[in-house]
Amino acid sequence: QLDRTFMLGKVLAENNPDLWAAISAVMGDRLVTANELALIAVIRTALDGHDVDLAQSPGFMQTLMPALKAIFERQKALAAAALERHDE
């Protein structure tokens, strides 16, 4: 369940860090995963196309970070459980 963009970055960073650094420097703000792109679409829809600096919006980061942490911890636990089942 790894995104192609994420996997490309990992492989290049491990095998050719200089190449990945150059690609990231040029394309860094355009390298998004499919899930990140979906989140961008949700935000654009919710903001009706307005370009709002969400990082500067009061309370946004304080509200968002706990939700993201909970999602991450759940995914990490699911991945660990899948690895355990695989090892058995």
Secondary structure, DSSP 8 states (H G I E B T S, - for coil): ---HHHHHHHHHHHH-HHHHHHHHHHHGGG---HHHHHHHHHHHHHTTT----GGGSTTHHHHHHHHHHHHHHHHHHHHHHHHHHHH-
